Amino acid sequence: MTFLLLIFRVIVVLLVIRFVLRFIASIRQGAQPAQRRKPVAERKGGTLVRDPNCGTYLPESRAITVGALHFCSSACRDAYAAAHRGNASGSALTS
């Protein structure tokens, strides 16, 4: 019975050491400057872009591009333009 108690104590001590080391590592990571946001990854099919209207991701080569915006379909482009008609960004979509 004392042998099992000894094994249990050793396991508990090892777990405590592990949690302390992880805590110290998380503090050190928090002290480092924030990493820059990663750019959209290049894929075999090209760069993915996001439709601002429906949120669909699609290859940039298949997107309907209006200025800096990319749409998955003309219906999404028209819906986005209708929703943003009074805004400065929406007026660029109507031309």
N, C-alpha and C positions, 0 to 999 in steps of 0.2 A: 504494500500500500504506500509506503514512503517513497518507493521508486516512482510510482505514478504521480505522486504529488511533486516530486522533484522535476519530472518531465513537464508537468503542467506549469510550474513556476518558470522554467526555462522558456517555454513557449510564450508565456505572458510577457516576460522580460524582452524577448525578441520582438514581439508585436509592438510593445511600447517604444522600443528603439526605432522600429520602422516608421511609426507614426510621427515621432519627433523629427526624424530625418526628412520625411516628406513635408512636414510643416516648415522646416527651415528652408527646404528647396522652394516651396511655394512663396515664402517671404522674399527670397532672393530673386525669383522671377518677377514678382510684383515691383521690386525696386528698379528693375531694368527698364529702359525707355520702351514705350509701346512700339510694336513693330508696325510698319506701314501696311496698309491694306493691300492684299495681293491683287495684282491685275487679273483680269479674266484669263483663265488658262487657255492656251492654244490647244486645239483639238485637231484630230485628223481631218475632220470636216470643216474646220475653220473656227473662228472666234464666235462664241455664243453671245447674242444680244438679247435684251429683255424688252418685250412689248410693254409700254407704259400703261396701256389700257387694260389688258387682260392678264398680264404677268407671264405670258408664255415665253420660254426661251427657245430661240431658233438660230441657225447659222446665219451669220451676217450676210452671206452671199444670197440667201433666200428671203431676206427681209425687205420690206418696202421702206425706204429711207426718206425721211422728210427732215432736212436740217440735221440735227444731232439725234433725232428720234428714229427708232426702228419699230415697225409694225409687222405683225404676222399676216395681216390681211387688209384689204381695202375697207372692209366693214369695221375693223378695229380702228383704223386710221380715221374714218368718218365719225365714229362714235366719240373718239378722243377730241376731234375738232369741234363737234357739237357741244361737248361738255366744257370746252375751254374757249368758246367763241369770243367772249368779252376780254379774255386775257391777252397779253402781248404775245405769249407763246402760241396761243390758238390762232391769232391772226396770220401767223406764218404758215399755218396748215391750210388755210383757205385759198392761198394763192397757187 
